[in-house]
């Protein structure tokens, strides 16, 4: 079942972060971003979920 994810925007408003999605096991968060250091345009990033607390 999909879980709502809080706003992923950076505090400067200069980086576009879009389309957050959790893996089926809930251990990885994937998202697209145009942050510096990528390959150009929107790149796909992943982060390991350490502690997911649902409200």
DSSP file (Angstrom, degrees, kcal/mol; ACC not computed):
  #  RESIDUE AA STRUCTURE BP1 BP2  ACC     N-H-->O    O-->H-N    N-H-->O    O-->H-N    TCO  KAPPA ALPHA  PHI   PSI    X-CA   Y-CA   Z-CA
    1    1 A X              0   0    0      0, 0.0     0, 0.0     0, 0.0     0, 0.0   0.000 360.0 360.0 360.0 130.7    0.0    0.0    0.0
    2    2 A X        -     0   0    0      1,-0.1     2,-0.4    19,-0.0    19,-0.0  -0.255 360.0-149.7 -60.8 146.3    1.5    3.4   -0.9
    3    3 A X        -     0   0    0     19,-0.0    19,-0.1    51,-0.0     2,-0.1  -0.974  18.3-117.2-119.7 131.0    2.6    5.7    1.9
    4    4 A X        -     0   0    0     -2,-0.4     2,-0.4     1,-0.0     0, 0.0  -0.423  28.5-151.0 -65.6 138.8    2.5    9.5    1.7
    5    5 A X        -     0   0    0     -2,-0.1     3,-0.1    15,-0.1    15,-0.1  -0.924  17.2-113.6-114.6 138.7    6.0   11.1    1.9
    6    6 A X        -     0   0    0     -2,-0.4    -1,-0.1     1,-0.2     0, 0.0  -0.132  54.2 -65.1 -64.1 165.3    6.6   14.6    3.4
    7    7 A X        -     0   0    0      1,-0.1    -1,-0.2     2,-0.0     0, 0.0  -0.246  42.5-164.8 -53.1 131.0    7.8   17.4    1.2
    8    8 A X        +     0   0    0      9,-0.2    -1,-0.1    -3,-0.1    10,-0.1   0.297  42.6 128.4-104.2   8.2   11.3   16.8   -0.2
    9    9 A X        -     0   0    0      1,-0.1     2,-0.1     2,-0.1     7,-0.1  -0.329  59.8-119.3 -66.5 146.0   12.1   20.3   -1.3
   10   10 A X    >   -     0   0    0      5,-0.6     3,-0.7     1,-0.1    -1,-0.1  -0.414  25.3-110.4 -78.9 163.6   15.3   21.9   -0.1
   11   11 A X  T 3  S+     0   0    0      1,-0.2    -1,-0.1    -2,-0.1    -2,-0.1   0.688 115.0  55.3 -70.9 -18.6   15.2   25.1    2.0
   12   12 A X  T 3  S-     0   0    0      3,-0.0    -1,-0.2     1,-0.0    -3,-0.0   0.692  96.9-136.0 -86.9 -19.5   16.7   27.2   -0.8
   13   13 A X  S <  S+     0   0    0     -3,-0.7    -2,-0.1     2,-0.1    -4,-0.0   0.562  77.8 106.1  76.3   7.8   14.0   26.3   -3.4
   14   14 A X        +     0   0    0      2,-0.0     2,-0.5     1,-0.0    -3,-0.0   0.651  62.2  71.0 -94.0 -17.7   16.7   25.9   -6.0
   15   15 A X  S    S-     0   0    0     20,-0.0     2,-0.6    -5,-0.0    -5,-0.6  -0.873  71.8-144.7-105.6 130.0   16.8   22.1   -6.2
   16   16 A X        +     0   0    0     -2,-0.5    18,-1.6    -7,-0.1     2,-0.5  -0.834  19.5 179.9 -94.4 119.2   13.9   20.2   -7.8
   17   17 A X  E     +A   33   0A   0     -2,-0.6     2,-0.3    16,-0.2    16,-0.2  -0.982  13.8 169.2-120.1 127.5   13.2   16.9   -6.1
   18   18 A X  E     +A   32   0A   0     14,-3.1    14,-2.8    -2,-0.5    -2,-0.0  -0.877  38.5  22.1-137.7 162.3   10.3   14.8   -7.5
   19   19 A X  E     -     0   0A   0     -2,-0.3    -1,-0.2    12,-0.2     2,-0.1   0.845  60.7-163.5  55.2  53.0    8.5   11.5   -7.5
   20   20 A X  E     +     0   0A   0     11,-0.1     2,-0.3    -3,-0.1    11,-0.2  -0.420  13.5 176.0 -65.1 141.4    9.5    9.9   -4.1
   21   21 A X  E     -A   30   0A   0      9,-2.3     9,-3.2    -2,-0.1     2,-0.3  -0.974  22.7-139.9-150.4 132.7    8.8    6.1   -4.0
   22   22 A X  E     -A   29   0A   0     -2,-0.3     7,-0.2     7,-0.2   -19,-0.0  -0.689  28.1-113.4 -89.7 144.9    9.5    3.5   -1.4
   23   23 A X    >   -     0   0    0      5,-2.6     3,-1.6    -2,-0.3    -1,-0.1  -0.284  36.3-101.7 -66.1 162.5   10.7    0.0   -2.3
   24   24 A X  T 3  S+     0   0    0      1,-0.3    -1,-0.1     2,-0.1    -2,-0.0   0.850 125.0  48.7 -57.5 -35.7    8.3   -2.8   -1.7
   25   25 A X  T 3  S-     0   0    0      1,-0.0    -1,-0.3     3,-0.0    -2,-0.0   0.523 109.8-124.7 -84.3  -3.7   10.2   -3.9    1.5
   26   26 A X  S <  S+     0   0    0     -3,-1.6    -2,-0.1     2,-0.2    26,-0.1   0.603  82.7 109.1  76.2  11.1   10.2   -0.2    2.7
   27   27 A X  S    S+     0   0    0      1,-0.1    22,-2.6    21,-0.1     2,-0.4   0.604  70.3  49.9 -97.6 -12.6   14.0   -0.2    3.0
   28   28 A X  E     - B   0  48A   0     20,-0.2    -5,-2.6    18,-0.0     2,-0.5  -0.982  60.6-157.5-129.6 139.6   14.9    2.1    0.1
   29   29 A X  E     -AB  22  47A   0     18,-2.8    18,-2.1    -2,-0.4     2,-0.4  -0.975  15.3-166.4-111.5 124.5   13.5    5.6   -0.9
   30   30 A X  E     +AB  21  46A   0     -9,-3.2    -9,-2.3    -2,-0.5     2,-0.3  -0.880  14.9 160.5-109.9 143.5   14.0    6.5   -4.5
   31   31 A X  E     - B   0  45A   0     14,-2.1    14,-3.3    -2,-0.4     2,-0.4  -0.985  34.4-121.0-156.0 159.3   13.5   10.0   -5.9
   32   32 A X  E     +AB  18  44A   0    -14,-2.8   -14,-3.1    -2,-0.3     2,-0.3  -0.840  35.7 168.9-103.5 142.6   14.5   12.1   -8.9
   33   33 A X  E     -AB  17  43A   0     10,-2.3    10,-2.8    -2,-0.4   -16,-0.2  -0.997  39.1-149.5-152.5 150.1   16.5   15.3   -8.5
   34   34 A X        +     0   0    0    -18,-1.6     7,-0.1    -2,-0.3   -17,-0.1   0.018  52.6 143.6-104.7  25.7   18.3   17.9  -10.5
   35   35 A X    >   -     0   0    0    -19,-0.2     3,-1.0     1,-0.1     5,-0.2  -0.157  60.3 -83.5 -61.8 159.3   20.8   18.6   -7.7
   36   36 A X  T 3  S+     0   0    0      1,-0.2    -1,-0.1     3,-0.1     3,-0.1  -0.259 110.2  41.9 -62.0 149.5   24.4   19.4   -8.4
   37   37 A X  T 3  S+     0   0    0      1,-0.3    -1,-0.2    -3,-0.1    -2,-0.1   0.410  88.0 114.8  94.5  -1.7   26.8   16.5   -9.0
   38   38 A X  S <  S-     0   0    0     -3,-1.0    -1,-0.3     3,-0.1     3,-0.1  -0.086  83.4 -96.1 -87.4-167.7   24.4   14.4  -11.1
   39   39 A X  S    S-     0   0    0      1,-0.3     3,-0.1    -3,-0.1     2,-0.1   0.526  80.2 -78.6 -87.2  -7.9   24.7   13.3  -14.7
   40   40 A X  S    S+     0   0    0      1,-0.4    -1,-0.3    -5,-0.2    -5,-0.1  -0.104  96.0  19.7 116.6 143.0   22.5   16.2  -15.9
   41   41 A X  S    S-     0   0    0     -7,-0.1     2,-0.5    -3,-0.1    -1,-0.4  -0.382 120.9 -11.7  65.7-147.4   18.8   16.9  -15.9
   42   42 A X  S    S-     0   0    0     -3,-0.1     2,-0.3    -8,-0.1    -8,-0.2  -0.764  71.4-170.8 -88.2 126.2   16.8   14.7  -13.5
   43   43 A X  E     -B   33   0A   0    -10,-2.8   -10,-2.3    -2,-0.5     2,-0.5  -0.812  23.1-117.6-110.9 155.3   18.9   11.9  -12.0
   44   44 A X  E     -B   32   0A   0     -2,-0.3     2,-0.3   -12,-0.2   -12,-0.2  -0.828  33.7-176.9 -97.2 129.2   17.5    9.0   -9.8
   45   45 A X  E     -B   31   0A   0    -14,-3.3   -14,-2.1    -2,-0.5     2,-0.3  -0.827   9.5-156.2-119.0 158.3   18.8    8.7   -6.3
   46   46 A X  E     -B   30   0A   0     -2,-0.3     2,-0.4   -16,-0.2   -16,-0.2  -0.981   4.8-169.1-134.2 151.1   18.2    6.2   -3.5
   47   47 A X  E     -B   29   0A   0    -18,-2.1   -18,-2.8    -2,-0.3     2,-0.4  -0.994  26.3-118.3-136.3 142.2   18.5    6.4    0.2
   48   48 A X  E     -B   28   0A   0     -2,-0.4     2,-0.6   -20,-0.2   -20,-0.2  -0.672  26.8-130.8 -80.7 131.0   18.4    3.7    2.8
   49   49 A X        +     0   0    0    -22,-2.6     3,-0.2    -2,-0.4    -1,-0.0  -0.734  28.7 175.8 -83.8 118.5   15.5    4.0    5.2
   50   50 A X  S    S+     0   0    0     -2,-0.6     2,-0.3     1,-0.2    -1,-0.2   0.843  71.8   6.9 -91.7 -38.4   16.9    3.7    8.8
   51   51 A X        -     0   0    0      2,-0.0     2,-0.7     0, 0.0    -1,-0.2  -0.785  65.4-168.9-151.8 100.3   13.7    4.3   10.8
   52   52 A X        -     0   0    0     -2,-0.3     2,-0.6    -3,-0.2    -3,-0.0  -0.823   6.8-174.5 -95.9 116.7   10.3    4.7    9.2
   53   53 A X        -     0   0    0     -2,-0.7     2,-0.3     2,-0.0    -2,-0.0  -0.951   9.6-155.0-113.6 117.8    7.7    6.0   11.6
   54   54 A X              0   0    0     -2,-0.6    -2,-0.0     1,-0.1   -51,-0.0  -0.715 360.0 360.0 -91.9 140.0    4.1    6.2   10.3
   55   55 A X              0   0    0     -2,-0.3    -1,-0.1     0, 0.0    -2,-0.0   0.405 360.0 360.0-100.4 360.0    1.7    8.6   11.8
